[in-house]
C-alpha cells in the first residue's frame, strides 16, 4: 500500500491572484459531483493547468471518489478554495472565459493568445455558472452540437465539456 500526504487548500485571499504569464487556470463554480470534479482535475493536469480554484459549494476535492478519479493529478495541480467568487474574479488579472449554452462557438471564436493569462469558468451541473459570476465573464463560449440541425441532448457533462474546452484552448494556444 502507498500513502500520500497533501496540504489542504486554504481559501484564497481577497487580494488579486496574479497568474503567471501565459497561464490557463480553472474556476469551478459549485461543481458538485465527486466523479466530475476528479475527472476535471485529471484533465486539468493533462492539459497543463496548474491552478484550479474551487468556489464555495464545490465538492470536497479530497473525498475518496474525487481522489480516485484524479488518478494522481492531485499531486500536480494546485487547488485554491475561493470563499467569495465575485471578489476573486473582479481582482483576477487576466481574461475571464465562461461556458454558456448561448455562447460563441468555441471552434470559430477568437480565443485569447497563449501568452496572456486567462481563467476558464465551469459551472454547476444543473444550473451552469451562477448569474452574478456570468455577469462579469468577458468571453462566453459554447461547444456546438453536431449536426447542428438535429435534436440532441440539452447539454454536455461538465467534465466532458471542460476537457473539450481545455483541448481547444491548448490546441490554438
C-alpha positions in Angstrom: 0.0 0.0 0.0 1.0 3.6 -0.7 0.4 6.6 1.4 0.4 10.2 0.2 0.2 13.4 2.2 -1.4 16.5 0.8 -1.8 20.0 2.1 -5.5 21.0 2.3 -6.0 24.2 0.3 -6.8 27.4 2.3 -9.3 29.9 1.0 -7.7 32.3 -1.5 -7.3 35.7 -0.1 -9.4 38.6 -1.4 -6.2 40.0 -2.9 -5.8 39.7 -6.6 -4.4 36.5 -7.9 -1.5 37.3 -10.3 -1.4 34.5 -12.8 1.9 33.5 -14.4 2.3 34.9 -17.9 0.6 32.7 -20.4 -1.2 30.6 -17.8 -4.5 29.0 -18.2 -6.4 28.4 -14.9 -9.8 27.0 -14.0 -12.5 28.1 -11.6 -15.1 25.5 -10.8 -18.4 27.1 -9.8 -20.3 24.7 -7.5 -19.4 21.5 -9.4 -21.0 19.0 -7.0 -20.5 15.5 -8.4 -17.2 14.0 -7.0 -16.7 12.0 -10.2 -17.0 15.2 -12.3 -14.6 17.0 -10.0 -12.0 14.2 -10.1 -12.2 14.0 -13.9 -11.8 17.7 -14.3 -8.7 17.7 -12.1 -7.3 14.8 -14.1 -8.0 16.7 -17.4 -6.5 19.9 -15.9 -3.3 18.0 -15.1 -3.2 16.5 -18.6 -3.6 19.9 -20.3 -1.0 21.7 -18.0 -3.4 23.7 -15.9 -1.5 24.3 -12.7 -4.1 26.3 -10.7 -7.7 25.2 -10.1 -9.9 27.5 -8.0 -12.9 25.9 -6.2 -15.8 28.2 -5.5 -17.9 27.7 -2.4 -20.3 24.8 -2.9 -17.9 22.8 -5.0 -17.4 19.1 -3.9 -14.6 18.2 -1.5 -11.5 17.6 -3.6 -10.2 15.1 -1.0 -13.4 12.9 -0.9 -12.4 9.3 -1.8 -14.3 9.3 -5.1 -12.6 12.5 -6.2 -9.1 11.3 -5.2 -9.7 8.1 -7.1 -10.9 9.8 -10.2 -7.9 12.2 -10.3 -5.5 9.3 -10.8 -2.7 11.2 -9.1 -3.5 14.6 -10.5 -3.9 16.0 -7.0 -0.1 15.8 -6.7 0.5 18.1 -9.6 -2.5 20.6 -9.7 -2.6 23.4 -7.1 -6.1 23.8 -5.6 -7.3 27.1 -4.1 -10.6 27.4 -2.2 -12.4 30.7 -3.0 -14.8 31.9 -0.3 -16.1 34.9 -2.4 -16.0 34.2 -6.1 -17.1 37.7 -7.2 -14.4 39.4 -5.3 -11.8 36.9 -6.5 -12.9 37.3 -10.1 -13.0 41.0 -10.1 -9.4 41.0 -8.9 -8.2 38.4 -11.4 -5.6 39.9 -13.7 -6.4 38.1 -16.9 -9.3 37.3 -19.2 -12.4 35.5 -17.9 -13.9 32.9 -20.2 -17.1 31.0 -19.4 -19.3 28.3 -20.8 -22.9 29.0 -21.8 -25.4 27.3 -24.0 -25.9 30.6 -25.9 -22.2 31.5 -26.1 -19.9 32.0 -29.1 -18.9 28.8 -31.0 -15.7 27.6 -29.4 -14.3 26.4 -32.8 -14.8 29.8 -34.6 -14.4 32.2 -31.7 -11.3 34.4 -31.3 -9.5 33.0 -28.3 -7.0 34.8 -26.0 -3.4 34.4 -27.1 -1.4 31.7 -25.2 0.9 34.5 -23.9 -2.0 36.1 -21.9 -3.4 34.7 -18.7 -6.9 33.5 -18.8 -9.3 31.8 -16.5 -11.9 29.3 -17.7 -15.0 29.2 -15.5 -17.1 26.0 -15.5 -20.5 25.9 -13.8 -22.7 23.7 -11.8 -24.0 20.5 -13.4 -27.7 21.6 -13.4 -27.6 25.4 -13.1 -24.4 26.4 -15.0 -22.4 29.4 -14.0 -24.1 31.5 -11.2 -25.8 34.6 -12.7 -23.7 37.0 -10.7 -20.5 35.4 -12.0 -21.9 35.2 -15.5 -22.4 39.0 -15.5 -18.7 39.6 -15.3 -17.5 36.9 -17.8 -15.7 38.6 -20.7 -15.9 35.8 -23.2 -18.9 33.5 -23.4 -18.2 30.2 -25.2 -20.2 27.2 -26.2 -19.4 23.8 -27.6 -21.7 23.3 -30.6 -23.6 20.1 -31.1 -23.3 18.2 -34.3 -25.0 18.1 -36.6 -26.4 21.4 -35.7 -29.8 20.9 -37.3 -30.6 17.7 -35.5 -32.1 17.3 -32.0 -29.6 16.4 -29.3 -29.2 16.3 -25.5 -29.7 19.5 -23.6 -26.0 19.9 -22.6 -22.7 18.1 -22.1 -21.5 16.7 -18.8 -19.3 19.4 -17.1 -16.2 17.1 -17.0 -16.5 16.3 -20.7 -17.1 20.0 -21.6 -14.1 21.0 -19.6 -11.9 18.6 -21.4 -13.1 19.7 -24.8 -12.6 23.4 -23.9 -9.1 22.8 -22.5 -8.1 20.8 -25.5 -9.2 23.6 -27.9 -7.6 26.3 -25.8 -4.3 24.4 -25.8 -4.5 23.4 -29.5 -4.9 27.1 -30.5 -2.6 28.4 -27.8 
